[in-house]
Amino acid sequence: MSNPPRDAEIAIIGGGAFGCAVAYFLARGGKRDVVLLEKDELASGTTSQAAGLVGQVRASPARVRIAMFSVQTFRALAGETGHDPDYRAVGSLRLALSAEREAEFHRMVEVGRREGLDVDFVSIAEAARRFPLLERSRVRAAIWCPSDGYVQPYGLTMAYAGGARALGVRIHTGTPALGLVVRNGVVTGIRTPQAEIRAETVVIAAGPWAGVLAATAGVELPLVPVRHQYLVTETIHGVSPELPVVRIPDLRLYVRAEVQGLIVGGFEADPVSVDPREFPPDYRSPAVEPSWETLAGFGRDGLEVLPGLGEARVSATFRGLPTFTPDGQFCLGPVPGVRGLVMAAGCCAHGVSGSAGLGATVAATILGEEPLVDLGPVRTARFGSGGVAWDAARRAAERVYADYYALHADFATARRA
């Protein structure tokens, strides 16, 4: 355990990619009296289970801006901090297997280009040249984004943390936050096993624990941890780390290289969530059991376009609890009714890939600067002041997860210009 933490102007709870990104951008913005608390080791929670995919082709301009800012940051971090986040800009292919998906792709390309993203369609032959394991017969269209890729979540978190430390941020691992201290509607600090830490601003970036901690300040937020899992294969002939990331939204699947094997993951049609109110009272991370039936289904579905998966053996599985909201929007910014409390949660599976854009946005709300994206529709205030109807919230959040790759209604009716 590190030395007991001291009081600070700003305290951050959570040492994953998102929390460390907030610390880094606060320090870059001139806030040096900052302390970050992590109950285990840095990047040991949900961040450690992330596949690390980084994609900038999104349905909304705001999401594109967040992703583009993140990629720019990943590329600059080594020079700025001296710590390499190991971002590999191998590019990405997004494959359409249906006419409706192809129409959606045209609109997504338009959105990306308007934001300055280098993205375009490529021929099926070119897609197969870039990813030789591809079976072309089912593919109708392919998008190529050369600056996409993947990042190693641990390396990214260490880069943020290293940069933050160099600028004066104090980071304490092995230091759980047991709850917030609130007096007369103002957050005044954090309870830890050693002592109470006083702080003028507290940022909750605790992943699946975010809602639990907010509740200790009398704030009930529908932040629902949903299981996400993927498998890693043993060596497959023809696979190398330079292969692009492949997304097949019609099959709910994504694939990327991991050394000479493949990571194969997807978004379950019938997802499993966890009620955070039932988490262990000692703040231990709950066990997340794998579903071999679901993982096998990812492999079977992937055979449609990647027949080489049929001969691949599984070497490892990973699963984490990314937190989803009932409306699919992030839970960022100051909490109405509790002055000094700021949320950095509800990432909806963007906590690593979008960590720079999201972290900079949260930091801007504290620094009094213009945020990267308009926080109007994603402020915590949208959940209202009444109690959370948890059954309904869980069902809605699970649906957001299941629909991660769903067709957007307005995109599906688009036609090629």
C-alpha positions as CSV (number, residue, x, y, z in Angstrom):
1,M,0.0,0.0,0.0
2,S,1.2,3.5,-0.8
3,N,1.6,6.3,1.7
4,P,-1.7,7.7,3.1
5,P,-3.1,10.2,0.7
6,R,-3.2,13.9,1.6
7,D,-6.1,16.3,1.1
8,A,-6.3,17.8,-2.4
9,E,-8.3,20.3,-4.4
10,I,-9.5,17.6,-6.7
11,A,-9.8,13.9,-5.9
12,I,-10.4,11.2,-8.6
13,I,-11.8,7.8,-7.7
14,G,-10.7,5.1,-10.2
15,G,-7.4,4.2,-11.7
16,G,-8.5,2.8,-15.1
17,A,-7.9,4.4,-18.4
18,F,-10.7,6.9,-18.0
19,G,-9.8,8.1,-14.5
20,C,-6.1,8.4,-15.4
21,A,-7.1,10.3,-18.5
22,V,-9.0,12.8,-16.4
23,A,-6.0,13.2,-14.1
24,Y,-3.7,13.8,-17.0
25,F,-5.9,16.4,-18.7
26,L,-6.5,18.2,-15.4
27,A,-2.8,18.4,-14.8
28,R,-2.2,19.6,-18.4
29,G,-4.8,22.3,-17.8
30,G,-2.9,23.6,-14.7
31,K,-4.5,21.7,-11.9
32,R,-1.7,20.1,-9.9
33,D,-3.2,19.6,-6.5
34,V,-4.9,16.4,-7.7
35,V,-5.0,13.0,-6.0
36,L,-6.2,9.8,-7.7
37,L,-7.3,6.7,-5.6
38,E,-7.4,3.2,-6.9
39,K,-8.5,0.3,-4.8
40,D,-6.2,-2.3,-6.5
41,E,-3.5,-1.6,-9.1
42,L,-3.8,0.8,-12.0
43,A,-5.7,-0.7,-15.0
44,S,-6.7,-3.7,-13.0
45,G,-10.5,-3.5,-13.3
46,T,-12.6,-3.2,-16.4
47,T,-9.7,-1.6,-18.3
48,S,-7.7,-4.8,-18.0
49,Q,-10.4,-6.8,-19.7
50,A,-10.8,-4.4,-22.7
51,A,-10.0,-5.6,-26.2
52,G,-8.5,-2.2,-27.0
53,L,-10.2,-1.6,-30.3
54,V,-10.1,2.0,-31.5
55,G,-12.6,3.0,-34.1
56,Q,-13.5,6.5,-35.3
57,V,-16.3,5.7,-37.8
58,R,-19.3,6.5,-35.7
59,A,-23.0,7.4,-36.2
60,S,-22.9,10.9,-34.6
61,P,-20.5,13.8,-35.1
62,A,-19.9,14.0,-31.3
63,R,-18.8,10.4,-31.1
64,V,-16.5,10.9,-34.1
65,R,-14.9,14.0,-32.5
66,I,-14.3,12.1,-29.3
67,A,-12.7,9.2,-31.1
68,M,-10.6,11.4,-33.4
69,F,-9.3,13.4,-30.4
70,S,-8.5,10.1,-28.7
71,V,-6.4,8.8,-31.6
72,Q,-4.5,12.1,-31.9
73,T,-3.8,11.9,-28.2
74,F,-2.6,8.2,-28.4
75,R,-0.2,9.2,-31.1
76,A,1.2,12.1,-29.1
77,L,1.4,10.5,-25.7
78,A,4.8,8.9,-26.0
79,G,6.4,12.2,-26.9
80,E,4.5,14.2,-24.3
81,T,4.9,11.8,-21.4
82,G,7.8,9.5,-22.2
83,H,5.5,6.5,-21.9
84,D,4.4,4.6,-25.0
85,P,0.7,3.6,-25.0
86,D,1.4,1.1,-27.7
87,Y,-1.2,2.4,-30.2
88,R,-1.0,0.5,-33.4
89,A,-2.6,2.3,-36.3
90,V,-3.2,-0.8,-38.4
91,G,-6.4,0.6,-39.9
92,S,-9.8,-0.9,-39.8
93,L,-12.3,-2.5,-42.1
94,R,-16.1,-2.3,-41.5
95,L,-18.0,-4.9,-43.5
96,A,-21.6,-4.8,-44.7
97,L,-23.4,-8.1,-45.3
98,S,-26.8,-6.5,-46.2
99,A,-28.2,-3.7,-48.4
100,E,-29.5,-1.9,-45.3
101,R,-26.1,-1.9,-43.7
102,E,-24.5,-0.7,-46.9
103,A,-26.8,2.3,-46.9
104,E,-25.9,3.0,-43.2
105,F,-22.2,2.9,-44.2
106,H,-22.7,5.6,-46.8
107,R,-24.2,7.9,-44.1
108,M,-21.4,7.0,-41.6
109,V,-18.8,7.9,-44.2
110,E,-20.5,11.2,-44.7
111,V,-20.5,12.0,-41.0
112,G,-16.9,11.1,-40.7
113,R,-15.7,13.1,-43.6
114,R,-17.6,16.2,-42.4
115,E,-15.5,15.9,-39.2
116,G,-12.3,15.6,-41.2
117,L,-11.9,11.8,-40.8
118,D,-10.0,10.0,-43.6
119,V,-12.5,7.2,-44.4
120,D,-13.8,5.8,-47.6
121,F,-15.2,2.7,-49.3
122,V,-12.8,0.1,-50.7
123,S,-13.5,-2.8,-53.1
124,I,-14.2,-6.2,-51.7
125,A,-11.0,-7.3,-53.4
126,E,-9.0,-4.6,-51.7
127,A,-10.6,-5.6,-48.3
128,A,-9.5,-9.2,-48.9
129,R,-6.0,-8.0,-49.8
130,R,-5.8,-6.1,-46.5
131,F,-7.3,-9.0,-44.5
132,P,-6.4,-12.2,-46.4
133,L,-8.5,-14.5,-44.1
134,L,-11.7,-12.9,-45.4
135,E,-14.3,-14.9,-47.3
136,R,-15.6,-12.4,-49.8
137,S,-18.9,-14.0,-51.0
138,R,-21.1,-12.7,-48.2
139,V,-19.6,-9.1,-48.2
140,R,-21.5,-6.4,-50.0
141,A,-19.4,-3.4,-49.0
142,A,-16.4,-2.4,-47.0
143,I,-15.2,0.8,-45.3
144,W,-11.5,1.5,-44.7
145,C,-10.3,3.9,-42.1
146,P,-6.4,4.0,-42.1
147,S,-5.9,5.8,-38.8
148,D,-8.0,3.3,-36.8
149,G,-6.3,0.5,-34.9
150,Y,-5.9,-0.9,-31.4
151,V,-4.2,0.1,-28.2
152,Q,-2.9,-1.9,-25.3
153,P,-5.1,-0.8,-22.4
154,Y,-2.4,-1.3,-19.7
155,G,0.1,0.7,-21.7
156,L,-2.4,3.5,-22.3
157,T,-3.3,3.8,-18.7
158,M,0.4,3.8,-17.7
159,A,1.0,6.6,-20.2
160,Y,-1.7,8.8,-18.7
161,A,-0.6,8.0,-15.2
162,G,3.1,8.7,-16.0
163,G,2.2,12.0,-17.6
164,A,-0.1,13.0,-14.7
165,R,2.6,12.1,-12.1
166,A,5.2,14.1,-13.9
167,L,2.9,17.1,-13.6
168,G,2.3,16.7,-9.9
169,V,-0.7,14.4,-9.6
170,R,-0.4,12.0,-6.6
171,I,-1.6,8.5,-7.4
172,H,-2.4,6.0,-4.6
173,T,-3.0,2.4,-5.4
174,G,-4.3,-0.1,-2.8
175,T,-6.5,2.7,-1.5
176,P,-10.3,2.0,-1.8
177,A,-12.8,4.8,-1.6
178,L,-15.4,3.6,0.9
179,G,-17.8,6.5,0.3
180,L,-18.2,10.2,-0.2
181,V,-18.6,12.9,2.5
182,V,-21.3,15.4,1.8
183,R,-22.3,18.3,4.0
184,N,-25.2,20.7,3.2
185,G,-25.3,19.6,-0.4
186,V,-21.6,20.1,-1.0
187,V,-19.1,17.2,-1.4
188,T,-16.2,17.7,1.1
189,G,-14.2,14.6,0.8
190,I,-13.8,10.8,0.5
191,R,-13.7,8.2,3.2
192,T,-10.8,5.7,2.9
193,P,-9.7,2.9,5.3
194,Q,-6.8,5.2,6.5
195,A,-8.6,8.5,6.9
196,E,-11.0,11.0,5.4
197,I,-9.5,12.9,2.5
198,R,-10.8,16.4,2.1
199,A,-11.4,17.7,-1.5
200,E,-13.3,20.5,-3.1
201,T,-14.1,18.4,-6.2
202,V,-14.5,14.6,-6.4
203,V,-14.6,12.8,-9.8
204,I,-16.1,9.4,-9.8
205,A,-14.4,7.3,-12.6
206,A,-14.9,3.9,-10.9
207,G,-16.4,1.9,-13.7
208,P,-19.0,-0.5,-12.4
209,W,-18.6,0.9,-8.9
210,A,-19.5,4.5,-10.1
211,G,-23.2,4.2,-9.2
212,V,-22.4,2.6,-5.9
213,L,-20.2,5.5,-4.9
214,A,-22.6,8.1,-6.1
215,A,-25.2,6.6,-3.9
216,T,-23.1,7.3,-0.8
217,A,-23.7,11.0,-1.7
218,G,-27.4,10.5,-2.0
219,V,-27.3,10.4,-5.8
220,E,-29.0,7.4,-7.5
221,L,-27.9,6.9,-11.1
222,P,-28.9,4.1,-13.4
223,L,-25.4,2.9,-14.3
224,V,-25.7,-0.7,-15.2
225,P,-22.7,-3.0,-15.5
226,V,-23.2,-5.4,-18.5
227,R,-21.0,-8.4,-19.1
228,H,-18.8,-8.2,-22.2
229,Q,-16.6,-11.0,-23.3
230,Y,-14.2,-12.1,-26.0
231,L,-11.9,-15.0,-26.8
232,V,-8.3,-15.2,-28.0
233,T,-7.3,-17.9,-30.4
234,E,-4.0,-19.8,-30.7
235,T,-1.8,-19.1,-33.7
236,I,-3.6,-19.0,-37.0
237,H,-1.6,-19.2,-40.2
238,G,-1.5,-15.9,-42.0
239,V,-2.2,-13.8,-38.9
240,S,0.2,-11.0,-37.9
241,P,0.0,-8.0,-35.6
242,E,-0.2,-5.7,-38.7
243,L,-3.6,-7.0,-39.8
244,P,-6.3,-4.4,-39.6
245,V,-9.2,-4.5,-37.1
246,V,-12.4,-6.0,-38.7
247,R,-15.9,-5.1,-37.6
248,I,-18.9,-7.1,-38.9
249,P,-21.9,-5.3,-37.4
250,D,-24.5,-7.5,-39.1
251,L,-23.0,-10.4,-37.1
252,R,-22.4,-8.3,-33.9
253,L,-18.7,-9.2,-34.2
254,Y,-15.3,-7.7,-34.1
255,V,-11.9,-9.2,-34.8
256,R,-8.3,-8.1,-34.4
257,A,-4.9,-9.7,-34.3
258,E,-3.3,-10.6,-31.0
259,V,0.3,-11.6,-31.9
260,Q,-0.4,-14.4,-34.3
261,G,-3.8,-15.3,-33.1
262,L,-7.1,-13.4,-33.2
263,I,-9.3,-11.7,-30.7
264,V,-12.9,-12.5,-31.5
265,G,-15.6,-10.6,-29.6
266,G,-19.1,-9.5,-29.9
267,F,-22.2,-7.9,-28.4
268,E,-24.7,-10.5,-27.1
269,A,-28.3,-10.4,-28.3
270,D,-29.4,-11.5,-24.8
271,P,-26.9,-9.8,-22.5
272,V,-26.3,-10.4,-18.8
273,S,-26.1,-7.4,-16.5
274,V,-25.3,-7.1,-12.8
275,D,-27.2,-5.1,-10.2
276,P,-24.5,-2.9,-8.6
277,R,-26.6,-2.6,-5.5
278,E,-25.7,-6.2,-4.8
279,F,-21.9,-5.7,-5.1
280,P,-19.9,-7.0,-2.1
281,P,-19.9,-4.4,0.7
282,D,-16.1,-4.5,1.0
283,Y,-15.7,-3.2,-2.6
284,R,-14.2,-6.4,-4.0
285,S,-14.7,-6.8,-7.7
286,P,-17.5,-9.3,-8.3
287,A,-16.7,-12.5,-10.2
288,V,-17.7,-12.5,-13.9
289,E,-18.4,-16.0,-15.2
290,P,-17.8,-16.7,-18.9
291,S,-20.5,-18.1,-21.1
292,W,-18.9,-20.7,-23.3
293,E,-22.1,-21.0,-25.3
294,T,-21.9,-17.4,-26.2
295,L,-18.2,-17.5,-27.0
296,A,-18.7,-20.5,-29.2
297,G,-21.5,-18.6,-30.9
298,F,-19.1,-15.8,-31.8
299,G,-16.8,-18.4,-33.4
300,R,-19.7,-20.0,-35.3
301,D,-21.0,-16.7,-36.6
302,G,-17.6,-15.5,-37.6
303,L,-17.2,-18.6,-39.9
304,E,-19.5,-16.9,-42.4
305,V,-16.7,-14.4,-43.4
306,L,-13.6,-15.8,-41.6
307,P,-13.7,-19.6,-42.3
308,G,-10.2,-20.0,-40.8
309,L,-11.8,-19.7,-37.3
310,G,-13.1,-23.2,-37.8
311,E,-9.7,-24.7,-37.1
312,A,-8.6,-22.2,-34.4
313,R,-8.2,-23.3,-30.8
314,V,-9.1,-21.0,-27.9
315,S,-6.1,-20.0,-25.8
316,A,-7.8,-17.5,-23.4
317,T,-11.1,-15.7,-22.6
318,F,-11.7,-12.3,-21.1
319,R,-14.8,-10.7,-19.7
320,G,-15.4,-7.4,-17.9
321,L,-18.3,-5.2,-16.8
322,P,-18.4,-2.0,-18.9
323,T,-21.2,0.3,-17.6
324,F,-24.1,1.2,-19.7
325,T,-26.9,3.8,-19.3
326,P,-30.6,3.3,-20.2
327,D,-30.4,5.9,-23.0
328,G,-26.9,5.0,-24.4
329,Q,-25.5,8.4,-23.6
330,F,-22.5,8.9,-21.4
331,C,-22.8,10.0,-17.7
332,L,-20.4,12.9,-17.6
333,G,-20.1,16.2,-15.8
334,P,-21.2,17.9,-12.6
335,V,-24.0,16.3,-10.6
336,P,-27.0,18.7,-10.0
337,G,-27.8,19.0,-6.3
338,V,-24.3,18.0,-5.0
339,R,-21.8,20.8,-5.6
340,G,-18.3,19.5,-6.3
341,L,-19.4,16.0,-7.4
342,V,-18.4,15.1,-11.0
343,M,-19.2,11.9,-12.9
344,A,-17.0,10.2,-15.4
345,A,-19.0,7.1,-15.9
346,G,-21.5,5.3,-18.1
347,C,-18.9,4.9,-20.9
348,C,-21.0,2.4,-22.8
349,A,-17.9,0.4,-23.9
350,H,-15.9,3.6,-24.8
351,G,-13.9,3.9,-21.6
352,V,-10.6,2.8,-23.2
353,S,-11.0,3.7,-26.9
354,G,-12.5,7.1,-26.1
355,S,-10.7,7.7,-22.9
356,A,-8.8,10.8,-24.1
357,G,-11.8,12.5,-25.6
358,L,-14.0,11.7,-22.6
359,G,-11.2,12.5,-20.1
360,A,-10.6,15.9,-21.7
361,T,-14.3,16.6,-21.8
362,V,-14.7,15.9,-18.0
363,A,-11.6,17.9,-17.3
364,A,-12.9,20.9,-19.2
365,T,-16.1,21.0,-17.1
366,I,-13.8,21.4,-14.0
367,L,-11.4,23.8,-15.6
368,G,-14.2,26.0,-16.8
369,E,-13.3,25.5,-20.4
370,E,-15.3,24.7,-23.5
371,P,-15.7,20.9,-23.6
372,L,-14.8,18.9,-26.7
373,V,-18.5,18.0,-27.2
374,D,-21.7,19.6,-26.2
375,L,-22.6,18.0,-22.8
376,G,-26.2,19.2,-23.0
377,P,-27.8,15.8,-23.8
378,V,-25.4,13.7,-21.7
379,R,-25.4,15.5,-18.3
380,T,-26.3,13.5,-15.3
381,A,-29.4,15.8,-14.9
382,R,-31.3,13.9,-17.6
383,F,-32.0,11.1,-15.2
384,G,-34.2,13.3,-13.1
385,S,-34.4,13.7,-9.3
386,G,-36.8,10.8,-8.7
387,G,-35.7,7.3,-7.7
388,V,-34.4,4.9,-10.3
389,A,-36.8,2.2,-11.4
390,W,-34.0,-0.4,-11.5
391,D,-35.8,-3.2,-13.4
392,A,-36.7,-0.9,-16.2
393,A,-33.2,0.7,-16.1
394,R,-31.5,-2.7,-16.4
395,R,-33.7,-3.8,-19.3
396,A,-33.1,-0.5,-21.2
397,A,-29.3,-0.6,-20.6
398,E,-29.1,-4.2,-21.7
399,R,-31.0,-3.2,-24.9
400,V,-28.5,-0.5,-25.5
401,Y,-25.7,-3.1,-25.2
402,A,-27.4,-5.6,-27.4
403,D,-28.1,-2.8,-30.0
404,Y,-24.5,-1.6,-30.1
405,Y,-24.2,-2.6,-33.7
406,A,-27.8,-2.2,-34.6
407,L,-28.9,-0.3,-37.7
408,H,-29.7,3.3,-37.2
409,A,-33.2,3.9,-38.5
410,D,-32.3,7.1,-40.4
411,F,-29.1,5.5,-41.8
412,A,-30.9,2.4,-43.0
413,T,-33.2,4.3,-45.3
414,A,-30.4,6.4,-46.8
415,R,-29.5,5.9,-50.5
416,R,-26.3,6.3,-52.2
417,A,-25.9,9.9,-53.4
